């Protein structure tokens, strides 16, 4: 490895880049050793899984793969690694959306003329439902499970934990037949409106961000991970990742508070 790093120095690479490459390659060699692989024969899917433990954002993942790719080329090994992580992995960084930000979004939604469209947007913001999922819901999809309001239609499951959303859905249930579509608006209209509202607010939030924040709200309420997976539509890996982020943040807050109290 040192001969490779020396070649980078000679090529004028900065110290920070060289240090990053050194850390990546040490981790790469640990991977090879763990699975008894060598440079010419290793399972790429296992490599990506192994690196996801440490490199959780797409940017850091790309940097790591670039370092390995560069090293393989230096060793004369012709192999092209995938620089873009799979979508179902946990590489996308979790972006918490604050209560103040939610209120700002709700204020923008109140300007929509269609009550159904307002409700659809609230289902995205508070329950993390996608436009296509919303389009599959019927009036009968809304009910209660052990006294708790839920939306459930085949694989779509959400606890309705926002009072305004619960009130809107209860009113719809009173006014429409059970077999009727829950909302009289199309997924395409919902999608276009969502992007228009985000652009209006100068925000780049995606539906996936709201899904993640719905997961975070369930976890903060103490629901076990398996139930959160079932009622959020997120994978076990994604829910576990968000849980780790929340716990790390919580520990950081406790440490900071404890230290400040003693100073």
Secondary structure, 3 states (H helix, E strand, C coil): CHHHHHHHHHCCCCHHHHHHHHHHHHHHHHHHHHCCCECCECCHHHHHHHHHCCCCCHHHHHHHHHHHHHHHHHCCCCCCCCCCCCCCCCCCCCCCCCHHHHHHHHHHHCCCCCHHHHHHHHHHHHHCCCHHHHHCCEHHHEEEECCEEEEEECCEEEECCCHHHHHHHHHHHHHCCCCCECCCCCHHHHHHHHHHHHHHCCCCCCHHHHHHHHHHHHHHCCCCHHHHHHCCCCCHHHHHHHHHHHHHHHHHHHHHHHHHHHC
